[in-house]
Amino acid sequence: MVDLHDPLMLFTGRASYYLARKICNSLQRYNGLEELELCEPRVIRFANENLKVKIGESVRGADVFLVQTAANARHAPYGVNPERVSPQEAASLSLSENLMEMLITIDALRGASAGRITVVAPYFPYVRSDKKDEPRVSITARLMGQLLEQAGADRILTVNLHALQIMGFMTVPCDQLDANPLIAEYFRRNYDVSKIGVLATDAGGVKIGTGYAERLNVPLAVCDKRRWADNEDPEIRAVIGIEEIRGREVAVFDDEILTGGTMIRAVSALKDKFGLPVWYVSCVHPVFAENVAEEILDTGVKRIVTTDTLPLPDADERVHVVSVAHLLAAAVYNIHTNMSVTQIFEEPEALLEPGTEKA
């Protein structure tokens, strides 16, 4: 049991340095944390690819928060501290290596007598593998929760799990933060929402689309998408409520985008078949495969709005990033002080990073 007098300490994995730096800066706004420093463990990669993690600070009895997102080799180079990680080392930071680094760091913290260890994983590893949808496969999201617990994690803090059932895999407390109110507030600040219409490209997107339509107080339309044969891509047969959004700046929202294939086909079909151009595409987790953002923008989309749960390059000014740092910092502070995490959503506008008021 952590006492309120136990010090809060913030650590970062190699691939999450910039987000952890922002979280640290945000935490310094709170009373008693003005001098908080971001701690970076020393990670050594041996010639046999084994890792060694050494904690440089005393953590005995501390309330420790470790920031490490599930970054792969595409994301990691944009998240490292270049003063501590060479370009060659950054290029080798695969998802598997980042996971091992996280587990070894947790074990090192536990062995150093940390009072409590909370893993801050903005994008949870293997989040899409949440069910046994074919014979003889692993429910890997469950395995990740078990590994974190066995390594010594006492608590998990994450952002927008692909499915809420994943929280049921955890036997340690798990807090899921919702970044959708932040993105909705970003739209309210930067765009004329009276001109926007929300579109759900399939039945699975109705829940997300409905949430944004309600937050922005705008109309919602839904695509009737059907697959005529097993070997065919699904076809958008109709758009239910199309007259409600025709002539508006259409926005499509999702939880994450990886290959973007479904999104690109849907956006192209909406424009070509229904005369319905999509202005905005938004997702919480930018898992983007190579060139996905460019391919989405090439369809005529004017803006992609996402978050920094995964590190991204500053490559295209049409890709706008809404930081989750203030949201995570508020949750870290409330967990540390034994206050409600839910109450931080009462004023989502206060959780936006300064500077996001102008697109």
Stockholm file with secondary structure:
# STOCKHOLM 1.0

chainA/1-359         MVDLHDPLMLFTGRASYYLARKICNSLQRYNGLEELELCEPRVIRFANENLKVKIGESVRGADVFLVQTAANARHAPYGVNPERVSPQEAASLSLSENLMEMLITIDALRGASAGRITVVAPYFPYVRSDKKDEPRVSITARLMGQLLEQAGADRILTVNLHALQIMGFMTVPCDQLDANPLIAEYFRRNYDVSKIGVLATDAGGVKIGTGYAERLNVPLAVCDKRRWADNEDPEIRAVIGIEEIRGREVAVFDDEILTGGTMIRAVSALKDKFGLPVWYVSCVHPVFAENVAEEILDTGVKRIVTTDTLPLPDADERVHVVSVAHLLAAAVYNIHTNMSVTQIFEEPEALLEPGTEKA
#=GR chainA/1-359 SS CCCTTSCEEEEECGGGHHHHHHHHHHHTTSTTCTTCCEECCEEEECTTSCEEEECCSCCBTCEEEEECCCCCTTTGGGTSCTTTSCHHHHHTCCHHHHHHHHHHHHHHHHHTTBSEEEEEESSCTTTTCCSCCSTTCCCHHHHHHHHHHHHTCSEEEEECCSCGGGGGGCSSCEEEECCHHHHHHHHHHHSCGGGEEEEESSGGGHHHHHHHHHHHTCCEEEEEEECSSTTSCCEEEEEETHHHHTTSEEEEEEEEESSCHHHHHHHHHHHHHHCCCEEEEEEEEECCCTTHHHHHHHTTCCEEEEESSSCCCCCCTTEEEECCHHHHHHHHHHHHTTCCSGGGGGCGGGGSCTTTTCC
#=GC SS_cons         CCCTTSCEEEEECGGGHHHHHHHHHHHTTSTTCTTCCEECCEEEECTTSCEEEECCSCCBTCEEEEECCCCCTTTGGGTSCTTTSCHHHHHTCCHHHHHHHHHHHHHHHHHTTBSEEEEEESSCTTTTCCSCCSTTCCCHHHHHHHHHHHHTCSEEEEECCSCGGGGGGCSSCEEEECCHHHHHHHHHHHSCGGGEEEEESSGGGHHHHHHHHHHHTCCEEEEEEECSSTTSCCEEEEEETHHHHTTSEEEEEEEEESSCHHHHHHHHHHHHHHCCCEEEEEEEEECCCTTHHHHHHHTTCCEEEEESSSCCCCCCTTEEEECCHHHHHHHHHHHHTTCCSGGGGGCGGGGSCTTTTCC
//
